[in-house]
Amino acid sequence: MIKPNQLIIKLIATSFFVHAGWGLIAPIFALFITDQIKGGTIEMVGIAVGIHWIVKSAVQPFLAYKMDVVKGEHDDMAFLIKGTLIITLTPLIYIFVSEIWHVFFLEAIRGVGLAMVIPTLSGVITRHVDKDWEVYTWSLQSTGMGFAAGFAAIFGGVIAGFLGFQIVFILVSLISAMAMGLTYFAIKKDPWLKDGKEEPEEI
């Protein structure tokens, strides 16, 4: 069975940690809002989730366009690091929230972070997939996401039940930081990244 190149392996691992981090809190997010946040109701949970996805979807094409217009890939990876930094810091801020508008604001910020991460990650993977093994490579990426979400959901609920939400948010941040570290080392160590003048192409 073919082994993907090292850059693909690192990017799949990055994706794994991104989804594993927030996967810890996703199944118990509604309980966190209704139990811990002033003004938190089931309706507010729906609004918070909606804000996250609407913001992500609204800004994602514009950010992705910027990445495609600029030559080279080192800027893409730097952009990926900035997005994972946002995702890493957001759960730490959640430790201190008390009002529902705090949740809305953080979900909007997290939406921007994911809008920076997901398209950029997908784009770099697409450019470096081993020829004729595209389906297999993307299946590995999807499998990693599935395992990350599944195991994180199980452990997130158990950890919150025994240790509380604050510990879960700290773990989310630590796991997201692993994704950021992998991206950093991909920039510094991997020869597969395409160089180029980091200037916008004329269109």
C-alpha positions in Angstrom: 0.0 0.0 0.0 1.4 3.4 -1.0 2.6 5.7 1.8 1.8 9.4 1.2 4.6 11.8 1.1 5.7 13.4 4.4 4.0 16.8 3.7 0.6 15.0 3.2 1.1 13.0 6.4 1.8 16.2 8.4 -1.2 18.0 6.9 -3.5 15.1 7.6 -2.2 15.1 11.1 -2.9 18.8 11.3 -6.4 18.2 10.2 -6.8 15.4 12.8 -5.7 17.7 15.7 -7.9 20.6 14.5 -11.0 18.4 14.5 -10.0 16.5 17.6 -9.6 19.7 19.6 -13.0 21.1 19.0 -14.5 17.6 18.9 -14.0 17.5 22.6 -16.4 20.3 23.3 -18.9 19.9 20.4 -21.1 17.2 22.0 -21.4 19.1 25.3 -21.5 22.7 23.9 -25.2 23.0 24.4 -24.9 21.9 28.0 -22.1 24.4 28.6 -24.2 27.3 27.3 -27.4 26.3 29.2 -25.7 25.5 32.4 -22.8 27.9 32.6 -23.8 31.1 30.7 -26.1 33.8 31.8 -29.1 34.0 29.4 -28.1 30.6 27.9 -31.1 28.7 26.5 -31.6 26.1 23.8 -32.5 28.9 21.4 -29.3 30.7 22.2 -27.4 27.5 21.5 -28.9 27.4 18.0 -28.0 31.1 17.4 -24.4 30.6 18.5 -23.9 27.6 16.2 -25.6 29.5 13.4 -23.3 32.5 13.8 -20.3 30.3 13.7 -21.3 28.6 10.4 -22.6 31.8 8.8 -19.5 33.7 9.5 -17.2 30.9 8.3 -19.2 30.5 5.1 -19.4 34.2 4.4 -15.7 35.0 4.8 -14.2 31.7 3.5 -14.4 32.4 -0.3 -12.7 35.8 0.1 -9.9 34.4 2.2 -9.4 31.5 -0.1 -9.3 33.8 -3.1 -6.5 35.8 -1.5 -4.5 32.5 -1.0 -4.9 31.5 -4.7 -4.0 34.9 -6.0 -0.6 35.0 -4.2 2.2 32.9 -5.7 4.0 30.3 -3.7 2.9 28.2 -0.7 4.8 29.5 2.2 2.2 32.3 2.5 -0.5 29.6 2.5 1.1 27.8 5.4 1.7 31.0 7.3 -2.0 31.8 6.9 -2.7 28.3 8.1 -0.7 29.0 11.3 -2.6 32.2 11.9 -5.9 30.4 11.6 -4.8 27.6 14.0 -3.6 30.3 16.4 -7.1 31.7 16.5 -8.5 28.3 17.1 -6.0 27.6 19.8 -6.7 30.8 21.7 -10.5 30.8 21.5 -11.1 28.0 23.9 -8.9 29.6 26.5 -11.0 32.7 26.4 -14.1 30.5 26.8 -12.9 29.8 30.3 -13.7 33.4 31.3 -17.1 34.0 29.5 -20.2 34.6 31.4 -22.6 36.4 29.0 -24.3 35.0 26.0 -23.0 37.7 23.8 -19.5 36.6 24.7 -20.3 33.2 23.2 -21.7 34.8 20.0 -18.6 36.9 19.6 -16.2 33.9 20.2 -18.1 31.7 17.8 -17.8 34.4 15.1 -14.1 34.6 15.7 -13.8 30.8 15.6 -15.6 30.9 12.3 -13.0 33.2 10.9 -10.3 30.9 12.2 -11.7 27.8 10.5 -12.3 29.8 7.3 -8.6 30.4 7.3 -7.7 26.8 8.1 -10.0 24.5 6.1 -9.7 25.9 2.6 -6.0 26.5 2.9 -5.4 23.0 4.3 -7.5 21.4 1.5 -5.7 23.5 -1.2 -2.2 22.5 -0.1 -3.2 18.8 0.2 -4.8 18.9 -3.3 -1.6 20.3 -4.8 0.6 17.6 -3.3 -1.5 14.5 -3.5 0.5 11.7 -5.1 -0.7 11.2 -8.7 -3.4 8.6 -9.2 -3.8 8.2 -5.4 -6.2 11.1 -4.9 -9.1 9.1 -3.7 -7.0 7.1 -1.3 -5.3 10.2 0.1 -8.5 12.0 0.7 -10.0 8.9 2.3 -7.1 9.0 4.8 -7.9 12.6 5.6 -11.6 11.9 6.0 -10.8 8.8 8.2 -8.6 10.9 10.4 -11.4 13.5 10.8 -13.8 10.8 11.6 -11.6 9.2 14.3 -10.8 12.6 15.7 -14.5 13.6 16.0 -15.6 10.2 17.3 -13.0 9.7 20.1 -13.0 13.3 21.0 -16.8 13.2 21.5 -16.5 10.3 23.9 -13.6 11.7 25.9 -15.0 15.2 25.9 -18.1 14.2 27.7 -16.3 12.0 30.2 -13.7 14.7 31.0 -16.4 17.4 31.4 -18.4 15.1 33.7 -15.4 14.4 36.0 -13.2 17.5 35.7 -15.5 20.2 34.4 -15.7 22.4 31.3 -12.6 24.5 32.1 -10.4 21.5 31.8 -12.0 20.5 28.5 -11.3 24.0 27.1 -7.7 23.8 28.1 -7.3 20.4 26.4 -9.0 21.8 23.3 -6.4 24.6 23.2 -3.5 22.2 23.8 -4.6 19.9 21.0 -5.1 22.8 18.6 -1.6 24.0 19.5 -0.3 20.6 18.2 -1.9 21.4 14.9 -0.2 24.7 14.8 3.1 23.1 15.7 2.8 20.6 12.9 2.1 23.4 10.4 5.1 25.3 11.6 7.4 22.3 11.0 5.9 21.7 7.6 7.0 25.2 6.6 10.5 24.8 8.0 11.3 21.2 7.1 9.4 20.1 4.0 10.9 20.4 0.5 7.6 19.8 -1.2 6.3 23.3 -0.6 6.4 25.5 -3.7 8.4 28.6 -3.6 7.6 31.7 -5.5 7.4 35.5 -5.3 4.8 36.2 -2.7 3.2 38.8 -4.8 -0.4 38.9 -6.2 -0.7 37.6 -9.7 -2.3 39.8 -12.3 -5.8 38.7 -13.2 
